[in-house]
């Protein structure tokens, strides 16, 4: 008698769905990458920023954007210093204000926020133990936010100009004390970091 084994299912998604009904839980995705080609990096940041600007320029309906309404409510009730404010950015773009600063990190973070509607920050790793070319990407998302799009924007760009070094997705709970920021790459633990992270589907 032959035993039937179930067919292998799809790979486990990089971003697991939240297993709680608590809507106050937020995911924070952090990716550390090495920028090998600064010219491509600068160009990609500028192009994505232009796409985001054109998407929201002169729009009069931004107040109805679900993600913007959700994040405005969240950030009004508890403003965490490391979370950029979406409302200020979207209002500036809709009013036609100049938002590019010429810094690829700041411009890329702005582009991710405009295209995915997730708060994002991009900074150069300041830890001297790490590669000076390393850049750290942070994206915040609730269940309804498009975190996979934000991750795709990051990883696709990095694959064109460098390499992903580490990836970690954690859950933050509103009301919890904000602890000291620790480097994502500093003797990383295998169970916490997934090398060469991929976007969730």
Secondary structure, 3 states (H helix, E strand, C coil): CCCCCCCCCCCCCCCCCCCCCCCCEEEEEEEEEEECCHHHHHHHHHHHHHHHHHHHCCCCCHHHCHHHHHHHHHHHHCCCCCCCCHHHHHHHHHCCCCCCCCCHHHHHHHHHHHHHCCCEEEEECCCCCCCCCEEEEEEEECCCCCHHHHHHHHHHHHHHHEEEEEEEEEEEECCCCCCCCCCCCCCCCCCCCCCCCCCCC
